[in-house]
């Protein structure tokens, strides 16, 4: 039956077979989206708020310490890069932890870790200590994508795309809240208090995370069928629904499974897409503060505002800069709205490609000499689309890989994203001082290639059940790949 469901059969019903044949997908379809899912949406969303705030700090902390500690530009870039070094190292580690010990254990551990070192970094006595502690913060944040893994495994297929996209709204809220917090805290209390206050969502998550259940898919995968059934009964009770019975025994995945013939192309393309998405997203975030400090692109292109040999000269971010930064951060919401409208209509692949191509088109006008208002508008639109694309890839990745490899796939994909994020400060903050045009060309090139990579992904996951095993993938994934190339909506119609 699991093979039948994976290949695009109709939704399960209680009369379709004996109770012993029901899978986790059958149970979640019968339970539907209800009170339990709203609770877990808020709690996992809180981890995204915390992650977004820690990321948004990077674009604010760098300019401040550039002035306060008289740091050259490469040291400012290192403050950002060291966070992504930690994230890149830890992402596959947290993925392995989540696949071996459970999604709940992995997520709780990484959030506690991030809270501890996030608070400690507020007390860093000097540059070296700050780098060390922010690197450890990055190590913890590397596990944050496991919240998507956990969340997606509690969702019925019809709600999965929209729900994972809605979780992205918490990221946008976190980014906006961080800018508002900086607007209030930075002029009065300084960056140390900002680092401390930014851990508040983490503290709230840690207080309530013990409510989180383990993924029933993971429990079935590891042979704990009774525990999985108990979790599903709890969800059914909260939602006021009846639970069908089911069991499944599957082998656990390994990293080499990501390079099995049916996954190899998908894995490599997704890694490049994740890399390009993070490279472009954090690039536009960092470019925003750099360009706002300069005033406008006219000043930069004439060499009047940013000079590579004057790296110790600085200007603190003003209230006007924070307000413009807030406007560009608010772009996360329309970007989210656009992909919400598209992701379940034109599919995941085309939605990702559209976001990359629109980002590319919005960067092109920056080659010209544009003023402050035009600069803000183009950055707003570019950030809207690249943030939207980031959320679509978070939907697609857990859908295209089976349960046995899902957390590991998210972990390794996140690691490649962190590599892109690690490199981007040296482009947005260092290369920018050498050549604006070369900097913009790098971002245009990666976004264009990533758009093409999105279109040539072999599988469209729109309307498809989450795959439980490699057997399911072989039965349904290859069919989906062929179908998506001829008609990207066939899988949806089958459902």
C-alpha positions in Angstrom: 0.0 0.0 0.0 2.8 2.4 0.8 4.1 2.0 -2.8 0.5 2.7 -4.1 0.2 5.9 -2.1 3.7 7.1 -3.1 3.0 6.7 -6.8 0.1 9.1 -6.8 -2.9 7.0 -5.8 -6.1 8.6 -4.5 -6.3 9.7 -0.9 -6.8 6.9 1.7 -10.1 6.1 3.1 -11.0 3.8 6.0 -12.7 1.3 3.6 -9.8 0.8 1.4 -8.1 -2.1 3.2 -7.6 -3.7 6.5 -6.6 -1.5 9.5 -3.2 -3.1 9.6 -2.3 -1.6 6.2 -2.6 2.0 7.0 0.5 4.2 6.8 1.5 7.4 8.6 0.3 9.3 5.6 -3.1 7.6 5.8 -3.3 8.6 9.5 -2.4 12.2 8.9 -4.8 12.5 6.0 -7.6 11.1 8.3 -6.6 13.4 11.2 -6.4 16.5 8.9 -5.1 20.0 9.9 -6.5 21.1 13.3 -5.7 22.4 16.7 -2.5 20.3 17.1 -1.0 21.6 13.9 -1.8 25.2 14.9 0.1 24.7 18.1 3.2 23.1 16.5 3.1 25.8 13.8 3.5 28.5 16.5 6.2 26.6 18.3 8.4 25.7 15.3 7.7 29.1 14.0 9.2 30.6 17.1 12.5 28.8 16.3 12.4 30.6 12.9 11.9 33.9 14.6 15.0 33.3 16.7 17.0 32.1 13.7 16.0 35.2 11.7 16.9 37.6 14.5 20.4 36.0 14.9 20.9 36.4 11.1 19.6 39.9 10.9 22.0 40.9 13.7 24.9 40.3 11.3 24.0 43.2 9.0 23.7 45.5 12.1 26.6 44.4 14.2 29.2 44.7 11.5 28.9 48.5 10.8 28.7 49.2 14.5 31.9 47.3 15.4 33.6 48.7 12.3 33.3 52.1 14.0 33.5 51.2 17.7 36.5 48.8 17.5 38.0 50.5 14.4 38.0 47.2 12.5 39.2 46.9 8.9 36.7 45.6 6.4 38.0 42.1 6.3 37.6 41.7 10.0 34.0 43.0 9.7 33.4 40.4 7.1 34.8 37.7 9.4 32.2 38.5 12.1 29.6 37.4 9.6 31.5 34.6 8.0 32.4 32.9 11.3 28.7 32.4 12.0 28.3 30.6 8.7 31.4 28.5 9.2 29.8 27.2 12.4 26.5 26.6 10.6 28.2 24.9 7.7 30.1 22.5 10.0 27.1 21.8 12.2 24.2 21.4 9.7 25.0 17.9 8.5 25.9 17.0 12.2 22.5 18.1 13.4 20.9 16.3 10.4 22.7 13.1 11.5 21.6 13.6 15.1 18.0 14.1 14.0 18.0 11.0 11.8 19.6 8.9 14.6 18.1 10.2 17.8 15.0 12.0 16.6 13.9 15.3 15.2 12.7 16.5 18.6 16.0 15.8 20.3 18.0 17.5 17.5 15.9 20.6 17.5 15.8 21.0 21.3 19.5 20.5 21.7 20.5 23.0 19.0 18.2 25.7 20.3 19.5 25.3 23.9 23.0 25.6 22.5 22.2 28.7 20.5 20.6 30.4 23.5 23.6 29.7 25.8 26.2 31.0 23.4 24.0 33.8 22.2 23.9 35.2 25.7 27.6 34.7 26.3 28.5 36.6 23.1 26.9 39.7 24.6 29.7 39.7 27.2 32.5 39.1 24.7 35.5 41.3 26.0 37.2 41.6 22.6 37.2 40.8 18.9 38.7 37.3 19.3 36.2 36.2 21.9 33.4 37.6 19.8 34.5 35.6 16.8 34.7 32.5 18.9 31.4 32.9 20.6 29.5 33.9 17.4 31.0 30.9 15.7 29.5 28.7 18.4 26.2 30.5 18.0 26.4 29.6 14.3 27.1 26.0 15.2 23.8 25.9 17.1 21.8 27.8 14.4 22.9 25.1 11.9 20.3 22.8 13.4 17.4 25.3 13.0 16.2 23.8 9.6 15.4 20.6 11.5 12.3 22.4 12.7 11.0 22.3 9.1 11.8 18.5 9.0 9.8 18.0 12.2 6.9 20.3 11.2 6.5 18.8 7.7 6.2 15.3 9.1 3.0 16.3 11.0 1.2 17.8 8.0 -1.4 16.2 5.6 -0.3 16.4 2.0 -2.9 19.0 0.9 -1.8 21.5 3.6 1.9 20.9 3.5 3.0 23.4 0.9 1.0 26.3 2.2 1.8 25.5 5.9 5.6 25.4 5.4 5.3 28.6 3.5 3.4 30.2 6.4 6.1 29.2 8.8 8.3 31.4 6.7 6.2 34.3 7.9 7.8 33.8 11.3 11.2 34.4 9.7 9.9 37.6 8.3 8.5 38.6 11.7 11.9 37.8 13.3 13.8 39.9 10.8 11.4 42.9 11.2 11.4 42.6 15.0 15.3 42.6 15.0 15.4 45.9 13.0 12.8 47.5 15.2 14.7 46.3 18.3 18.0 47.7 16.9 16.2 51.0 16.1 15.3 51.3 19.8 18.3 49.7 21.5 21.4 50.6 19.5 21.3 54.4 19.9 20.8 54.1 23.7 22.0 50.8 25.1 24.4 49.6 22.4 25.1 46.3 20.6 25.7 44.1 23.7 22.1 44.7 24.9 20.9 44.0 21.4 22.6 40.6 21.4 21.1 39.9 24.8 17.5 41.0 23.9 17.7 39.0 20.6 17.8 35.7 22.5 14.3 36.3 24.0 12.5 34.2 21.4 15.1 31.4 21.9 14.4 31.5 25.7 10.6 31.2 25.0 11.1 28.3 22.7 13.3 26.5 25.2 10.6 26.9 27.9 7.9 25.4 25.7 9.8 22.9 23.5 9.2 20.0 25.9 5.6 19.9 24.6 6.9 18.9 21.2 6.2 15.3 20.3 8.6 13.2 18.3 7.8 12.7 14.6 5.6 9.6 14.2 7.4 9.0 10.8 10.7 8.8 12.7 9.3 6.5 15.3 7.9 4.1 12.6 11.3 4.3 10.8 13.1 3.2 13.9 10.7 0.4 14.7 8.8 2.1 17.6 5.4 1.6 16.1 3.6 1.8 19.4 5.1 5.1 20.3 4.2 6.4 16.8 0.6 5.2 17.3 0.4 6.9 20.7 1.6 10.2 19.1 -1.0 9.9 16.3 -3.7 9.1 18.9 -2.7 12.3 20.8 -3.0 14.3 17.6 -6.3 12.8 16.6 -7.7 13.5 20.1 -6.7 17.1 19.9 -8.2 17.5 16.4 -11.3 15.6 17.3 -10.8 12.9 14.7 -10.6 9.1 14.5 -7.2 7.4 14.0 -6.8 4.5 11.6 -4.3 1.8 12.5 -1.0 1.4 10.7 2.6 0.1 10.8 5.7 0.3 8.6 9.3 -1.0 9.0 12.0 0.8 7.0 15.8 0.9 7.0 17.5 4.1 8.2 19.2 6.3 5.6 22.9 7.1 5.2 24.6 10.0 3.6 25.7 7.9 0.6 22.0 7.2 0.0 21.7 10.8 -1.2 23.9 9.8 -4.1 21.9 6.7 -5.1 21.0 6.8 -8.8 17.5 8.1 -8.2 18.7 10.9 -6.0 22.1 12.0 -7.4 20.9 14.6 -9.8 18.4 16.0 -7.4 20.9 16.2 -4.6 23.6 18.0 -6.6 21.1 20.5 -8.1 19.5 21.2 -4.8 22.9 21.8 -3.2 23.7 24.4 -5.8 20.2 26.0 -5.4 20.6 26.2 -1.6 24.1 27.6 -2.0 22.9 30.3 -4.5 19.9 31.1 -2.4 21.8 31.8 0.7 24.6 33.5 -1.2 22.1 35.9 -2.8 19.8 36.4 0.2 22.4 37.2 2.7 24.3 39.1 0.0 21.4 41.5 -0.5 20.9 41.8 3.3 24.6 42.9 3.8 24.6 45.0 0.6 21.6 47.0 2.0 23.5 48.4 5.0 26.7 48.9 2.9 24.8 50.8 0.2 22.8 52.8 2.8 26.0 53.8 4.6 27.3 55.1 1.2 24.2 57.1 0.6 23.5 56.0 -3.0 25.0 54.2 -5.9 26.2 57.4 -7.6 28.6 58.0 -4.7 29.9 54.4 -4.8 30.5 54.3 -8.5 32.3 57.6 -8.4 34.5 56.4 -5.5 33.3 59.1 -3.2 31.7 57.0 -0.5 33.5 53.7 -0.3 37.3 53.6 -0.7 39.3 50.4 -0.2 42.3 52.2 1.2 40.2 54.0 3.9 38.8 50.9 5.6 39.2 52.5 9.0 36.9 55.4 8.2 33.3 54.7 9.2 29.9 56.1 9.7 27.4 54.7 12.3 24.0 53.7 11.0 21.5 56.5 11.6 17.8 56.3 12.4 17.1 57.0 8.7 19.3 54.0 7.8 17.4 51.7 10.2 14.1 52.9 8.8 15.2 52.2 5.2 16.5 48.8 6.4 13.1 48.2 8.0 11.4 48.9 4.6 13.6 46.5 2.8 13.1 43.9 5.5 9.3 44.2 5.2 9.9 42.9 1.6 9.9 39.4 3.2 6.1 39.6 3.5 5.1 40.4 -0.1 7.7 37.9 -1.2 6.0 35.3 0.9 2.6 36.3 -0.4 3.7 35.9 -4.0 5.1 32.4 -3.5 2.1 31.4 -1.4 -0.1 32.2 -4.4 2.2 30.4 -6.9 3.6 27.4 -5.1 0.5 25.2 -5.3 -0.5 26.4 -8.8 2.6 26.5 -11.0 4.6 24.0 -8.8 7.7 24.2 -6.7 10.3 24.1 -9.5 8.8 27.0 -11.5 8.2 29.0 -8.3 11.9 28.8 -7.4 13.0 29.6 -10.9 10.7 32.7 -11.1 12.1 34.0 -7.8 15.7 33.7 -9.0 15.0 35.3 -12.4 13.1 38.2 -10.8 16.0 38.7 -8.3 18.4 38.9 -11.3 16.2 41.4 -13.1 16.0 43.6 -10.0 19.8 43.6 -9.6 20.4 44.8 -13.2 19.2 48.4 -12.6 21.8 48.8 -9.9 24.5 48.9 -12.6 23.2 52.4 -13.3 23.6 55.5 -11.1 20.4 55.4 -9.0 19.4 57.6 -6.1 18.4 56.6 -2.6 14.7 56.1 -3.3 15.3 54.0 -6.4 17.9 52.0 -4.6 15.5 51.2 -1.7 12.8 50.1 -4.2 15.0 47.8 -6.2 16.5 46.2 -3.1 12.9 45.8 -1.7 11.8 43.9 -4.8 15.0 41.8 -5.0 14.8 40.8 -1.4 11.1 40.0 -1.7 11.7 37.5 -4.5 14.9 35.9 -3.1 13.3 35.4 0.3 10.3 33.9 -1.4 12.6 31.5 -3.3 14.3 30.6 0.0 11.0 29.5 1.4 10.1 27.4 -1.7 13.3 25.4 -1.4 12.4 24.7 2.2 9.1 23.2 1.0 10.6 21.2 -1.8 13.6 19.5 -0.1 11.7 17.6 2.6 9.1 16.6 0.0 11.5 15.1 -2.5 13.5 12.9 -0.1 12.1 10.0 1.9 11.8 9.8 5.7 14.9 7.7 6.0 17.0 10.5 4.5 14.9 13.6 5.0 16.7 15.2 8.0 20.1 14.3 6.5 19.1 15.9 3.2 17.9 19.0 5.0 21.2 19.1 7.0 23.5 18.7 4.0 21.5 21.1 1.9 21.6 23.6 4.8 25.4 23.1 5.0 25.8 24.1 1.3 23.6 27.1 2.0 25.9 28.1 4.8 28.9 27.8 2.5 27.2 30.4 0.3 26.4 32.6 3.2 30.0 32.2 4.5 31.4 33.5 1.2 29.0 36.3 0.6 30.3 38.8 3.2 33.6 38.9 1.3 31.7 39.9 -1.8 29.1 42.3 -0.3 31.5 43.9 2.2 35.1 43.5 0.7 34.7 43.1 -3.1 32.2 45.9 -3.1 35.0 48.3 -2.1 37.0 47.2 -5.1 34.3 47.1 -7.8 30.6 47.6 -7.5 30.0 46.2 -11.0 31.9 43.0 -10.3 30.0 42.6 -7.1 26.7 42.9 -8.8 27.8 40.6 -11.6 28.6 37.8 -9.2 25.1 38.0 -7.7 23.5 38.2 -11.1 25.4 35.2 -12.3 24.6 32.9 -9.4 20.9 33.8 -9.4 20.6 33.2 -13.2 22.3 29.8 -12.9 20.2 28.8 -9.9 17.0 29.7 -11.9 18.1 27.3 -14.6 19.0 24.6 -12.1 15.5 24.9 -10.5 13.8 24.2 -13.9 15.9 21.1 -14.6 15.3 19.4 -11.2 14.0 15.9 -12.2 11.0 15.7 -9.8 8.1 18.1 -9.2 6.6 17.4 -5.7 3.4 19.4 -6.0 0.5 17.3 -4.6 2.7 14.3 -3.8 2.7 12.4 -0.5 5.9 12.5 1.6 8.0 9.4 0.6 8.6 7.0 3.5 11.4 4.9 1.9 13.7 4.4 -1.1 11.3 1.8 -2.3 8.5 4.4 -2.4 10.8 6.8 -4.2 11.7 4.2 -6.9 8.0 3.4 -7.3 6.7 7.0 -7.4 9.6 9.4 -7.8 10.6 8.3 -11.3 7.1 8.5 -12.5 6.8 11.9 -11.0 10.0 13.0 -12.8 8.6 12.0 -16.2 5.2 13.4 -15.5 6.6 16.8 -14.3 8.6 17.2 -17.5 5.4 16.8 -19.7 2.8 18.3 -17.4 3.8 19.7 -14.0 0.2 19.5 -12.7 -0.5 15.8 -13.3 0.6 14.7 -9.8 -1.9 17.3 -8.4 -4.7 15.9 -10.6 -3.9 12.4 -9.5 -4.5 13.4 -5.9 
